[in-house]
Amino acid sequence: MSTTAGLQIKTFGKALVLFSCIIVALIIPVESLGFSIDFDSEAPSNTTRFLQLIAVFTVLSVAPSLLIMVTSFTRLVVVLSFLRNALGMQQSPPNPVLISLALFMTFFIMSPVLEKSYTDGIAPYTEGSISGEEAWKKSTAPFHGFMSKHAREKDIKLFLDLSGRPAPAEAKDIPLTTLIPAFMISELRRAFEIGFLLFIPFLIIDLVVASVLMSMGMMMVPPIMIALPFKVIFFVLVDGWHLVVGSLVKGFS
């Protein structure tokens, strides 16, 4: 079942990238398609447009990876996976549901960062008021600040030491090649911490059910089968989704 779900997710990702490429192709004026590449021209507008188009397609192809690397998606999807395993349900909620929930939670959490990135970098660049290099710096600055805030200093120092670079005077000077992996392992550590806490109440239910069955001499009955409905009703009664999602979102505030 997990293999089938993984194939469905990969197919959906490829379809999303293809759809995005089609949309980009449709919004480009028809007149712009008839260009020639001239690298010797003093004003290579056609060449620049061609290279920009290649850059757009490249960004679209790696967009899912960028989403995982520089946003809250990693922590969210790992915690939700831990929650499903703690409940003892391997197939419910299915992977597409968990990934969709993590995706929209990511958009909700990252909306201020995305808006600032667009306002400061992308919008001025599309209007032609700033250069591509300046647009890159301004559009990545909000993500840099977000990752610097949530990455542990210990993890940042680890990758600085591995790269042989001296520690910068300010957090904004940390290179992205160092900050991104440090941010990712920091997110994984926090996700595992939250996952451990999620397991505790359900583990107690498993132990109680196993003890009761053993005292009744029902050792042949699988404790997991008996404990599952109790764990589900417990999670519903405490409004588990509200607590888990609320705690995850507040963890990024």
C-alpha positions as CSV (number, residue, x, y, z in Angstrom):
1,M,0.0,0.0,0.0
2,S,2.8,2.4,0.9
3,T,4.5,1.7,-2.5
4,T,1.3,2.5,-4.3
5,A,0.8,5.7,-2.4
6,G,4.4,6.7,-3.1
7,L,3.8,6.2,-6.8
8,Q,0.7,8.2,-6.7
9,I,2.5,11.1,-5.0
10,K,5.3,11.0,-7.5
11,T,2.8,11.0,-10.4
12,F,0.9,13.9,-8.8
13,G,4.2,15.8,-8.5
14,K,5.1,15.2,-12.1
15,A,1.6,16.3,-13.2
16,L,1.9,19.4,-11.1
17,V,5.2,20.4,-12.7
18,L,3.9,19.7,-16.2
19,F,0.7,21.7,-15.5
20,S,2.9,24.6,-14.2
21,C,5.0,24.5,-17.4
22,I,1.9,24.6,-19.6
23,I,0.6,27.6,-17.7
24,V,3.9,29.4,-18.1
25,A,3.9,28.6,-21.8
26,L,0.3,29.9,-22.2
27,I,0.9,33.2,-20.5
28,I,4.0,34.0,-22.7
29,P,2.9,36.3,-25.6
30,V,2.9,34.5,-28.9
31,E,5.1,37.1,-30.4
32,S,7.9,36.3,-28.0
33,L,8.1,32.7,-29.4
34,G,9.7,33.8,-32.6
35,F,13.1,34.8,-31.4
36,S,16.6,34.0,-32.4
37,I,19.6,33.5,-30.1
38,D,22.4,36.0,-30.8
39,F,25.2,36.0,-28.2
40,D,27.1,38.7,-30.1
41,S,24.4,41.3,-29.9
42,E,25.0,44.3,-27.8
43,A,21.4,44.2,-26.6
44,P,20.6,40.5,-26.3
45,S,17.0,40.9,-25.3
46,N,15.9,37.7,-27.1
47,T,18.8,35.7,-25.6
48,T,18.0,37.0,-22.1
49,R,14.4,36.1,-22.5
50,F,15.4,32.6,-23.6
51,L,17.7,32.1,-20.6
52,Q,14.9,33.4,-18.3
53,L,12.5,30.9,-19.8
54,I,15.0,28.1,-19.1
55,A,15.5,29.4,-15.6
56,V,11.7,29.3,-15.0
57,F,11.5,25.7,-16.2
58,T,14.4,24.8,-14.0
59,V,12.9,26.3,-10.9
60,L,9.6,24.6,-11.6
61,S,11.3,21.2,-11.8
62,V,13.0,21.6,-8.4
63,A,10.1,23.4,-6.7
64,P,9.1,20.3,-4.6
65,S,12.6,19.9,-3.3
66,L,12.8,23.7,-2.5
67,L,9.5,23.4,-0.7
68,I,10.9,20.7,1.6
69,M,14.3,22.3,2.2
70,V,13.4,25.9,3.1
71,T,10.0,25.8,4.7
72,S,8.2,24.2,7.6
73,F,7.1,21.2,5.5
74,T,9.7,18.9,6.9
75,R,8.7,19.2,10.5
76,L,5.0,19.0,9.7
77,V,5.0,15.9,7.6
78,V,7.3,14.0,9.9
79,V,5.2,14.8,13.0
80,L,2.0,13.8,11.2
81,S,3.7,10.5,10.2
82,F,4.7,9.9,13.8
83,L,1.1,10.6,14.9
84,R,-0.3,8.0,12.5
85,N,2.2,5.4,13.7
86,A,1.4,6.2,17.4
87,L,-2.3,5.6,16.7
88,G,-1.3,2.3,15.2
89,M,-3.0,2.9,11.9
90,Q,-0.6,2.3,9.1
91,Q,-2.9,3.2,6.2
92,S,-5.2,5.9,7.7
93,P,-5.0,8.7,7.1
94,P,-3.4,7.8,3.8
95,N,-0.2,9.4,2.6
96,P,-1.8,11.8,0.1
97,V,-4.0,13.2,2.9
98,L,-1.1,13.7,5.3
99,I,1.0,15.4,2.6
100,S,-1.9,17.6,1.5
101,L,-2.5,18.7,5.1
102,A,1.2,19.4,5.6
103,L,1.3,21.3,2.3
104,F,-1.6,23.6,3.1
105,M,-0.3,24.1,6.7
106,T,3.0,25.1,5.2
107,F,1.4,27.7,3.0
108,F,-0.5,29.0,6.0
109,I,2.7,29.2,8.1
110,M,4.9,30.6,5.3
111,S,2.4,33.1,3.9
112,P,4.1,36.1,5.5
113,V,7.5,35.0,4.2
114,L,6.1,34.3,0.7
115,E,4.4,37.7,0.6
116,K,7.5,39.5,1.6
117,S,9.6,37.6,-0.8
118,Y,7.3,38.5,-3.7
119,T,6.9,42.1,-2.6
120,D,10.6,42.8,-2.1
121,G,12.1,40.8,-4.9
122,I,9.9,39.2,-7.5
123,A,7.4,42.0,-8.1
124,P,10.1,44.7,-8.6
125,Y,12.1,42.4,-10.9
126,T,9.0,41.7,-13.1
127,E,8.5,45.5,-13.3
128,G,12.1,45.9,-14.4
129,S,13.1,48.2,-11.5
130,I,15.8,45.9,-10.1
131,S,18.4,43.6,-11.5
132,G,18.2,39.8,-11.4
133,E,21.0,39.6,-8.8
134,E,19.3,42.1,-6.5
135,A,16.0,40.3,-7.0
136,W,17.6,37.1,-5.9
137,K,19.0,38.6,-2.8
138,K,15.8,40.3,-1.8
139,S,13.5,37.4,-2.6
140,T,15.7,34.9,-0.6
141,A,16.2,37.2,2.4
142,P,12.9,36.4,4.0
143,F,13.5,32.6,3.7
144,H,17.1,33.2,5.1
145,G,15.6,35.0,8.1
146,F,13.0,32.3,8.6
147,M,15.6,29.5,8.6
148,S,18.1,31.5,10.7
149,K,15.4,31.9,13.4
150,H,14.5,28.2,13.5
151,A,17.9,26.6,12.9
152,R,20.0,25.7,16.0
153,E,23.3,27.5,16.5
154,K,24.9,24.1,17.2
155,D,23.8,22.7,13.8
156,I,24.9,25.9,12.0
157,K,28.3,25.7,13.6
158,L,28.5,22.0,12.6
159,F,28.2,22.8,8.9
160,L,30.4,25.9,9.1
161,D,33.1,23.7,10.7
162,L,32.6,21.0,8.0
163,S,32.9,23.6,5.2
164,G,36.0,25.1,6.8
165,R,34.4,28.6,6.8
166,P,34.7,31.0,9.7
167,A,31.6,31.9,11.6
168,P,30.1,35.2,10.2
169,A,29.5,38.2,12.4
170,E,25.8,38.3,11.7
171,A,23.2,35.6,11.0
172,K,22.3,37.3,7.7
173,D,25.8,36.6,6.4
174,I,25.5,32.8,6.8
175,P,25.6,31.2,3.3
176,L,22.5,29.3,2.1
177,T,24.6,26.2,1.4
178,T,25.4,26.1,5.1
179,L,22.0,27.3,6.5
180,I,19.7,25.0,4.6
181,P,21.2,21.7,5.8
182,A,21.5,23.1,9.3
183,F,17.8,24.1,9.2
184,M,16.7,20.7,7.9
185,I,18.4,18.7,10.6
186,S,17.1,21.1,13.3
187,E,13.6,20.6,11.9
188,L,14.1,16.8,12.0
189,R,15.3,16.9,15.6
190,R,12.3,19.0,16.7
191,A,9.9,16.7,14.8
192,F,11.4,13.6,16.5
193,E,11.0,15.3,19.9
194,I,7.3,16.0,19.2
195,G,6.9,12.5,17.9
196,F,8.2,11.1,21.1
197,L,5.7,13.1,23.1
198,L,2.9,12.0,20.9
199,F,3.8,8.3,21.5
200,I,3.6,8.5,25.3
201,P,-0.3,8.6,25.8
202,F,-0.9,5.9,23.2
203,L,1.9,3.7,24.6
204,I,0.2,3.9,28.0
205,I,-3.1,2.7,26.4
206,D,-1.2,-0.2,24.8
207,L,0.3,-1.2,28.2
208,V,-3.0,-1.0,30.0
209,V,-4.8,-3.1,27.4
210,A,-2.0,-5.6,27.3
211,S,-2.1,-6.0,31.1
212,V,-5.9,-6.4,31.2
213,L,-5.8,-9.1,28.5
214,M,-3.0,-10.9,30.2
215,S,-4.8,-10.8,33.6
216,M,-7.9,-12.2,31.9
217,G,-5.9,-15.0,30.3
218,M,-6.6,-13.8,26.8
219,M,-3.0,-14.0,25.7
220,M,-3.9,-15.1,22.2
221,V,-5.8,-11.9,21.4
222,P,-3.6,-9.2,19.8
223,P,-3.4,-6.2,22.1
224,I,-3.1,-3.9,19.1
225,M,-6.5,-4.9,17.8
226,I,-8.2,-4.2,21.2
227,A,-6.2,-1.0,21.9
228,L,-6.9,0.7,18.5
229,P,-10.5,1.7,19.1
230,F,-9.6,3.1,22.6
231,K,-6.7,5.1,21.1
232,V,-9.0,6.5,18.3
233,I,-11.8,7.5,20.7
234,F,-9.2,9.0,23.1
235,F,-7.7,11.1,20.3
236,V,-11.2,12.2,19.2
237,L,-12.3,13.1,22.8
238,V,-9.3,15.3,23.5
239,D,-9.7,17.0,20.0
240,G,-6.4,15.7,18.9
241,W,-6.2,17.3,15.5
242,H,-6.9,20.7,16.9
243,L,-4.2,20.3,19.6
244,V,-1.6,18.9,17.2
245,V,-2.1,21.3,14.4
246,G,-2.4,24.3,16.7
247,S,0.8,23.3,18.5
248,L,2.7,22.9,15.2
249,V,1.6,26.2,13.9
250,K,2.3,28.0,17.1
251,G,5.7,26.5,17.2
252,F,6.7,28.6,14.2
253,S,5.3,31.9,15.6
